[in-house]
Amino acid sequence: MELEVFTTYGTGSWKEQFHQVINLKEDPGAENQVVNLYPEVKFEKIEGFGGAVTDAAAYVYSLMNEAQKKQLMETYFSPERMKYGIVRIHMDSCDFSTEMYEAMSDEKDTELRSFSFSRTEKYILPMLQDEQKAAGKPLKIMLSPWSPPAFMKTNGQRTFGGSLKPEYRKLWADYICRYILEFEKRGFQVQRMSLQNEPKAVQTWDSCIYTAAEEKEFLRDFMYPALKEHGLEHVEIFIWDHNKERVYERINEIVDSTTRDMVAGIAFHWYSGDHFEALELVRNKFPDKKMIISESCIEYSKFAEEDVIHGALNLSHEIIGDLNHGMTAFYDWNLLLDEKGGPNHVGNFCHAPFLYDTVQKKLMPQLIQQHFEHFSHYIHTGAVRIGYSKYTEGIDVTAYENPNGEIVTVLLNKTGEILPVNIRIQGKLAEVLLYPESITTGILK
């Protein structure tokens, strides 16, 4: 039995990446520095990995030359590289748009006759089409609204929160269905939607507030019936779509005997910290509900722009923790941004796995892209998470059995020291050194 090992450490330069093959030996009875893998202990399946096609990402993509576009597409979506198969797209504008926009603004138009898909067609659809070509298959789309049109809201604007006026709940549900139908009639596959992005956040950009009771009522009495009315019962509905510190309370407040069959799962973000225990509570009480991370990125307001190593380590720690507590799909935020971490119509700049210098016309892969590839390339769609144990908190570990029978383990060394690991499985053992501040993937064939 062989363990094939791939490692990225430091800033991920070519000198800080290596590949080795280690022959497993009979376990001599090792007790120290052990990471155990238990393929007979099985949990949930992974649906896949992906990212967001935002207006900002797609605009920057439009500025690139054909060779740069090909590099970006093949890295993210080709079967030889990151194998992304899922994408998230905002309905109407979000903060990562070049401007605020909405598909319909006429409060008298109760039949959506003035609805226009042109703004989505401008940048997002060309990028999405190229992604599908690179993937060689239809991508599964998640749609999320940031705000209803301004006239539908209590504050009369897309920004600074506000709420959906009760009299517009039916029209808003039909509006969301229209978005889904516009994608589908162009041949795209809409797999799921969330009811509202960050329904607790009052933002300087597009935002809308829902209490749990309001979200439940909109789901039960308007959104779910609208999907059925428009023949869209196949679209999964996800609730919350906000930070994890309230994920358990939110699902408890919304899912009951009247809504259980309407809710496919709960979506969450990482911006308020780990809260892995909250995911465990959700998994234990609602085992039939999916848990997905619908957005995560390195915000320059929280992480120093130049500290790429710790940003990558933090996000990889997040992914591993979420996987180990029941997450079945991971969506990164912007697939691509400019050299400033935008464009963003309110200056809320963030990091991305690829940046593009619009002055020097240079595409710049980032360390976080290499970290993400350790997960998305080696953990295949349909892989089953398996049991493990580890000897130190300095290492994060997750492990999967791929559909082809391979055992994959990802190990994150968060410390500044070299850490030895004895990977132990079914009476065999492999000795591995984990470099400081590194991510390592091991494949047992």
C-alpha positions in Angstrom: 0.0 0.0 0.0 1.3 3.5 -0.9 0.5 6.9 0.4 0.8 9.6 -2.3 1.5 13.0 -0.6 1.1 16.5 -1.9 2.2 19.5 0.2 2.0 23.3 -0.1 3.6 25.4 2.6 4.7 29.0 3.2 3.6 31.3 0.4 3.2 28.4 -1.9 6.0 29.2 -4.3 7.3 26.4 -6.5 10.1 25.7 -3.9 7.4 25.3 -1.3 5.4 22.6 -3.0 6.3 19.0 -3.3 5.1 15.5 -4.0 6.3 12.2 -2.5 5.2 8.6 -2.4 5.6 6.8 0.9 5.3 3.0 1.3 3.2 2.0 4.3 4.7 -0.5 6.7 3.2 -2.8 9.3 2.1 -0.8 12.3 4.8 -1.5 15.0 2.4 -0.5 17.7 2.9 3.3 17.4 1.3 5.3 20.2 2.6 8.7 19.7 2.1 11.3 17.0 -0.6 9.2 15.4 -3.5 10.2 13.1 -5.9 7.3 12.8 -8.1 6.8 9.8 -11.2 4.6 10.1 -12.8 4.0 6.6 -15.4 1.7 8.2 -16.9 4.6 10.1 -18.9 6.6 7.5 -20.8 9.9 7.6 -22.4 12.1 4.9 -21.5 12.4 1.2 -19.9 15.6 -0.3 -21.7 17.2 -3.1 -18.8 19.3 -4.3 -16.9 22.6 -4.2 -17.4 25.9 -6.1 -17.5 29.6 -5.9 -19.5 32.7 -6.8 -19.9 34.3 -10.2 -20.5 37.8 -9.1 -21.0 40.8 -11.3 -17.6 42.1 -10.1 -15.8 38.8 -10.9 -17.5 38.6 -14.3 -16.6 42.2 -15.1 -13.0 41.7 -14.3 -13.1 38.5 -16.4 -14.3 40.5 -19.3 -11.1 42.6 -19.2 -8.8 39.6 -19.5 -7.2 38.2 -22.7 -8.1 34.8 -24.1 -5.0 33.1 -22.7 -5.7 34.5 -19.2 -9.4 33.4 -19.4 -8.4 29.9 -20.4 -6.0 29.7 -17.5 -8.6 30.8 -15.0 -11.3 28.5 -16.4 -9.1 25.4 -16.7 -7.8 25.9 -13.1 -11.2 26.2 -11.6 -13.4 23.9 -13.7 -11.4 21.4 -15.7 -11.4 17.7 -14.4 -7.6 17.9 -14.3 -7.5 20.8 -11.8 -10.0 22.0 -9.2 -13.1 20.3 -10.6 -15.5 23.0 -9.5 -19.1 21.9 -10.3 -21.3 24.3 -8.3 -21.6 28.1 -8.5 -23.5 30.8 -6.6 -25.0 33.8 -8.4 -26.8 36.8 -6.9 -30.2 37.9 -8.1 -30.0 41.7 -8.9 -27.0 43.6 -7.5 -24.9 42.9 -4.4 -22.0 44.7 -2.9 -19.7 42.9 -5.4 -21.4 44.6 -8.4 -20.0 47.4 -10.4 -23.3 49.3 -9.6 -26.7 48.8 -8.0 -29.3 47.4 -10.3 -32.6 45.5 -10.3 -34.5 43.7 -13.0 -37.8 45.6 -12.5 -38.5 48.9 -10.7 -42.1 49.6 -11.7 -44.4 49.2 -8.7 -47.4 49.2 -11.0 -46.1 46.3 -13.0 -47.8 43.4 -11.1 -47.2 41.0 -14.0 -43.5 41.6 -14.3 -43.9 42.7 -18.0 -40.9 45.2 -17.6 -38.6 42.5 -16.0 -35.2 42.6 -17.8 -32.5 40.0 -17.5 -30.1 42.2 -19.5 -27.9 43.2 -16.6 -27.2 39.5 -15.7 -26.6 38.8 -19.4 -24.0 41.6 -19.6 -21.1 40.0 -17.6 -22.3 37.0 -15.6 -23.7 34.8 -18.4 -20.6 35.0 -20.6 -18.4 33.9 -17.7 -20.8 31.2 -16.7 -20.9 29.8 -20.3 -17.1 29.6 -20.4 -17.1 27.8 -17.0 -19.4 25.2 -18.4 -17.3 24.7 -21.4 -14.2 24.2 -19.2 -16.1 21.8 -16.9 -17.5 19.8 -19.9 -20.8 19.5 -18.1 -23.7 21.7 -16.8 -22.8 23.5 -13.5 -25.3 23.4 -10.7 -26.4 26.9 -9.8 -27.4 28.4 -6.4 -29.3 31.7 -6.6 -29.5 34.2 -3.7 -31.2 37.6 -3.5 -29.5 40.5 -1.6 -32.6 42.8 -1.7 -36.0 43.1 -3.3 -36.5 46.1 -5.6 -36.5 49.3 -3.6 -40.3 49.9 -4.0 -41.1 46.6 -2.3 -39.2 47.6 0.9 -40.2 49.4 4.0 -37.3 51.9 3.7 -37.8 52.5 0.0 -34.2 51.6 -0.9 -32.0 48.6 -1.7 -29.5 49.5 1.0 -29.4 49.8 4.8 -31.6 46.8 5.5 -35.3 47.5 5.5 -37.9 44.8 5.2 -40.1 43.3 2.5 -43.5 45.0 2.6 -46.2 42.4 3.3 -48.3 43.4 0.3 -45.3 42.6 -2.0 -44.6 39.1 -0.8 -46.4 37.3 -3.6 -44.9 39.6 -6.3 -41.4 39.1 -4.8 -41.8 35.3 -4.8 -42.9 35.5 -8.5 -39.9 37.8 -9.2 -37.5 35.2 -7.8 -39.2 32.5 -9.9 -38.7 34.7 -13.0 -35.0 34.8 -12.3 -34.8 31.0 -12.1 -36.9 30.7 -15.3 -34.6 33.1 -17.1 -31.6 31.0 -16.3 -33.4 27.7 -17.1 -34.7 28.8 -20.5 -31.1 29.6 -21.5 -30.2 26.0 -20.7 -28.6 26.5 -17.2 -29.4 24.2 -14.3 -30.6 25.9 -11.2 -30.2 23.4 -8.3 -31.0 25.6 -5.3 -31.8 29.0 -3.9 -31.7 30.8 -0.6 -34.5 33.0 0.6 -32.3 36.0 1.5 -28.6 36.6 1.8 -27.7 37.6 5.4 -31.2 38.4 6.6 -29.8 39.8 9.9 -27.4 42.3 8.4 -28.2 46.0 7.9 -25.5 46.9 5.3 -24.5 50.0 3.4 -25.0 47.8 0.3 -28.0 45.8 -0.9 -29.6 44.1 2.1 -33.0 43.1 3.6 -34.0 42.0 7.1 -36.1 39.0 7.9 -36.9 37.8 11.4 -37.2 34.0 11.7 -41.0 34.4 11.8 -41.0 36.5 8.6 -38.7 34.1 6.8 -40.8 31.2 7.8 -44.0 32.9 6.7 -42.5 34.0 3.4 -41.2 30.4 2.8 -44.5 28.7 3.7 -47.1 31.0 2.3 -45.4 32.6 -0.7 -42.1 31.2 -1.9 -42.8 27.5 -1.8 -46.3 27.9 -3.4 -44.7 30.1 -6.1 -42.1 27.5 -7.0 -44.9 24.9 -7.4 -47.1 27.3 -9.4 -44.2 27.9 -11.9 -43.2 24.3 -12.2 -40.0 24.8 -10.2 -40.5 22.2 -7.4 -37.1 20.7 -8.3 -35.3 23.9 -6.9 -34.1 23.3 -3.3 -34.8 26.0 -0.8 -32.2 26.9 1.8 -32.9 29.1 4.8 -30.7 31.6 6.8 -27.7 32.1 4.5 -25.9 34.0 7.3 -23.3 33.4 10.0 -23.0 30.3 12.0 -23.5 31.7 15.5 -27.3 31.6 15.1 -27.6 28.6 12.7 -29.1 26.3 15.3 -31.7 28.8 16.6 -32.7 29.7 13.0 -33.4 26.2 11.9 -35.3 25.5 15.1 -37.5 28.5 14.6 -38.3 27.8 10.9 -38.5 24.0 10.5 -41.6 22.4 11.9 -44.3 20.1 10.7 -45.6 22.8 8.3 -42.3 23.6 6.7 -40.1 20.5 7.0 -40.8 19.2 3.5 -40.2 22.7 2.0 -36.7 23.2 3.4 -33.8 21.3 1.8 -31.3 22.6 4.3 -29.6 25.6 5.9 -26.8 27.8 4.4 -24.3 29.6 6.4 -21.2 31.9 6.2 -18.0 31.9 8.2 -17.6 35.6 9.2 -18.4 35.3 12.9 -16.0 32.4 13.7 -15.9 28.6 13.9 -19.1 27.6 15.8 -18.6 24.0 14.5 -20.5 22.8 17.6 -23.6 24.6 16.2 -23.4 22.6 13.0 -23.2 19.4 15.1 -26.3 20.4 16.9 -28.1 21.0 13.6 -26.9 17.6 12.2 -28.0 15.7 15.3 -31.5 17.3 15.4 -32.2 17.6 11.7 -30.2 14.7 10.1 -32.3 15.0 6.9 -31.3 18.6 6.2 -28.3 19.6 4.2 -25.7 22.1 5.6 -23.8 24.1 3.1 -21.3 27.0 3.4 -22.6 29.4 0.8 -20.0 32.2 1.3 -16.6 32.7 2.8 -13.7 34.9 1.9 -10.9 36.9 3.4 -12.2 40.4 4.2 -9.5 43.0 4.1 -11.3 44.7 7.0 -10.5 41.7 9.2 -7.4 40.1 7.7 -4.3 42.1 6.6 -4.2 42.2 2.9 -0.5 41.2 2.8 -0.8 38.3 5.3 -1.8 35.7 2.7 -0.4 32.7 4.7 -2.6 33.2 7.7 -5.6 34.1 5.6 -5.2 30.8 3.7 -4.6 28.8 7.0 -7.8 30.4 8.5 -10.0 29.5 5.6 -8.6 26.0 5.3 -9.3 25.6 9.1 -12.8 26.7 8.4 -13.4 24.3 5.6 -12.0 21.3 7.5 -14.1 22.2 10.6 -17.3 22.5 8.5 -16.6 19.3 6.7 -16.1 17.4 9.9 -19.4 18.7 11.3 -21.7 17.8 8.4 -21.2 20.3 5.6 -21.9 18.8 2.2 -21.1 21.6 -0.2 -18.6 24.6 -0.1 -19.0 27.8 -2.1 -16.2 30.3 -2.1 -17.1 33.9 -2.7 -15.7 35.8 -5.7 -13.9 33.6 -8.1 -11.9 36.6 -9.4 -11.3 40.2 -8.3 -9.1 43.1 -9.4 -5.9 44.2 -7.7 -7.8 46.2 -5.1 -10.1 43.3 -4.1 -13.0 44.8 -6.1 -14.7 46.3 -7.9 -17.2 46.9 -5.1 -19.7 49.7 -5.3 -19.3 50.5 -1.5 -15.6 49.8 -1.2 -16.0 46.5 0.8 -12.8 45.0 -0.7 -11.9 41.3 -0.2 -9.3 38.7 -1.2 -9.9 36.1 -3.9 -8.1 33.0 -5.2 -7.3 34.9 -8.4 -6.6 38.6 -8.6 -6.2 40.5 -11.9 -4.0 43.6 -12.1 -6.0 45.9 -14.4 -3.1 48.2 -14.9 -0.4 45.7 -15.7 -2.9 43.3 -17.3 -1.6 40.4 -15.2 -3.5 37.4 -13.8 -2.2 36.6 -10.3 -3.1 33.2 -8.7 -3.1 33.5 -4.9 -2.0 31.1 -2.2 -5.6 30.4 -1.2 -6.3 29.0 -4.6 -3.6 26.3 -3.9 -5.2 25.5 -0.5 -8.6 25.1 -2.1 -7.3 22.8 -4.7 -6.1 20.4 -2.0 -9.8 19.9 -1.2 -11.6 20.2 -4.5 -9.2 18.2 -6.7 -8.7 15.2 -4.4 -12.1 14.9 -2.6 -14.5 13.8 -5.4 -18.2 14.5 -5.7 -20.0 11.7 -3.9 -17.1 11.0 -1.6 -18.1 9.8 1.9 -16.5 11.3 5.0 -14.9 8.7 7.3 -13.8 8.6 10.9 -10.4 9.8 12.2 -8.6 10.7 15.4 -5.5 13.0 15.8 -2.9 13.6 18.5 -2.7 17.4 18.6 -4.8 20.5 18.2 -2.0 21.9 16.1 -3.2 19.8 13.2 -6.7 19.9 11.5 -7.7 16.7 9.8 -10.5 15.5 7.6 -10.7 12.3 5.6 -12.9 10.8 2.8 -13.4 7.7 0.8 -13.8 8.5 -2.9 -16.3 6.6 -5.1 -13.3 4.8 -6.7 -12.2 3.5 -3.3 -9.3 5.9 -2.7 -8.9 7.2 0.9 -8.1 10.9 1.0 -6.9 12.8 4.0 -6.2 16.5 4.3 -4.0 17.7 7.1 -3.4 21.4 8.0 -0.4 22.2 10.2 -1.4 25.6 11.7 1.8 25.9 13.8 5.3 27.3 13.0 7.0 24.0 13.6 7.5 20.8 11.7 5.1 18.2 13.0 5.6 14.5 12.5 2.6 12.3 11.8 2.1 8.6 11.8 -0.9 8.0 9.6 -2.3 4.7 10.7 -5.0 2.7 8.8 -6.0 -0.9 9.1 -2.8 -2.2 10.6 -0.6 -0.1 8.3 1.4 3.0 9.0 3.0 5.8 7.0 5.5 8.3 8.5 4.9 11.9 7.2 6.4 15.3 8.2 4.0 18.2 8.1 5.9 21.4 7.2 5.2 24.6 9.2 2.0 26.5 8.2 1.3 23.9 5.5 -1.5 22.0 3.9 -1.0 18.4 2.9 -3.2 15.9 1.1 -2.5 12.2 1.2 -4.1 9.6 -1.1 -4.2 5.9 -0.3 -4.9 3.8 -3.3 
